[in-house]
Amino acid sequence: MNGEHETENTLTNRQGHPVTDNQNVRTVGRRGPTTLENYDFLEKITHFDRERVPERVVHARGTGAHGYFEAYGKVGEEPVSTYTRAKLFQQSGKRTPVFVRFSTVTHGTHSPETLRDPRGFAVKFYTEDGNWDLVGNNLKIFFIRDPLKFPDLIHAFKPDPVTNIQDSERIFDFISNSPEAMHMITFLFSPWGIPANYRQMQGSGVNTYKWVNQEGKAVLIKYHWEPIKQGIKNLTQKEAEEIQGKNFNHATQDLYEAIERGDYPEWELCVQIMSDDEHPELDFDPLDPTKLWPEDTFPFLPVGKMVLNKNPENYFAEVEQVSFGTGVLVDGLDFSDDKLLQGRTFSYSDTQRYRVGANYLQLPINAPKKHVATNQEGGQMLYKVDREDPHINYEPSTIGGLKEAKQPGTEYTPHIEGNLVRQKIDRTNDFKQAGERYRLLEDWEKEELVSNLVGALGSCRKVIQDKMVQLLTKCDEEYGHRVAEGLKKTGSDEKGHIGGPIGATQTDEAVEKAEQE
Ligand code: HEM
């Protein structure tokens, strides 16, 4: 209902009061001073003062899109129900709405999208059983396998707390003391560390999950997104620098414009399946997120495809406030005992209660697109009470209130026993797959990898360079040798510490200064 002097387009404040003057604050006389009872002004400026929420502690720079997931009803040639009872996968052609957020990891909200960094690939499936989040990366592995190391890993990659400049010495100081990172570093410093854009890259759940069927039987699962339609494209360091000189939003722009012109990007979701045991026959632990499962033994089996066909209507409301978590699973999907996964599962909703607020799940982008009924009360920004009976906010009750759901299938009850310890897994095997990856790269990719590592290590102290060369030699002799030779050739093995971000060209003054020291 509008007042006499209002139309649908009339500007109001959030109290619904029409704003009659949006150009002049109220002042004593034309020249001021202003008065403090000026509610419209206070309303406008204080809301503006609060336009930002804390940026994500990692993956702050991102973009997103809506779309759908379409199931094939099969996993490879078998009915999917053999392995999982999750409803979204069962019928061929069944569509589930999704929202996807792509991101870079290390730097802030408006940092360039051309940086050497893993890319985030997070998908929220709004299923009939509630939400499922698959929070993945473009590379199929990770730097570390123990969640206790995550804050240190991120501190090493983020800018120096004094200079606020990313420093490859800090990165390689950490990495050269974390041999499990060699596999990821080999991917990251090759062209695979700079995908050309978000459409032409793969995605992966990285961690091992489980599927549970109607009989309560489980298998181990790894998820992979393959950009079949668009293909995969990565950039050399030089190509990335050229793009960055002209456009530091190129990946966001690429995705937005492709969707606007109706060229909808697609990914096929594939799974690798392993029986749920320790697999002593393998030379690695299947739960180790620094490892790939060999594709010849554990083939990629397609289960459906995802199409992104709608841009967000508001960046902040959707892309900034969307909140993904590895704990967000539906019936038929489960965790594995992967330690990193369990650490992640605590971290995501913890940070979101701080970043977005206690009621973040009531925001439209995060709320499931189905019936929600809880006995939760209060908290900042409570939007609505999500149950019919406003009085009975406890359970069990004889006189009303909400009741528990029925168990949808035989419960999965794995038997777990062991001593409580602080120990590494067996079969760490930190170098073999990194060496295989090096040998699998094409010649130009190997050249890029060596030159990018030489560039980044060039600004590190010799003790760090030596440690890295030793570790890379353990992966593959030629690999270590080429990096050592590169450091010698450029004279950087003797320069000592200069500092600087990965991929940066050292200034002459910095080199000169380091040479004098
Ligand atoms: C974002 C923690 C490992 C993928 C985040 C955020 C935290 C976090 C706190 C910010 C979430 C937010 O503010 O909404 C951790 C911890 C890890 C870990 C503690 C290891 C112990 C990984 C791994 C992957 C990954 C292995 C890839 C599989 C992502 C993605 C996002 C993210 C894609 C951005 C989600 C979005 O777009 O909103 N992580 N992470 N993280 N993480 Fe991790």
Boltz pocket constraint, residues with backbone or C-beta under 6 A from the ligand:
constraints:
  - pocket:
      binder: B
      contacts: [[A, 55], [A, 56], [A, 57], [A, 58], [A, 59], [A, 62], [A, 101], [A, 102], [A, 103], [A, 119], [A, 120], [A, 121], [A, 122], [A, 135], [A, 136], [A, 137], [A, 141], [A, 142], [A, 146], [A, 147], [A, 148], [A, 150], [A, 204], [A, 205], [A, 206], [A, 207], [A, 289], [A, 319], [A, 322], [A, 323], [A, 324], [A, 340], [A, 343], [A, 344], [A, 347], [A, 348], [A, 351], [A, 352], [A, 355]]
      max_distance: 6.0
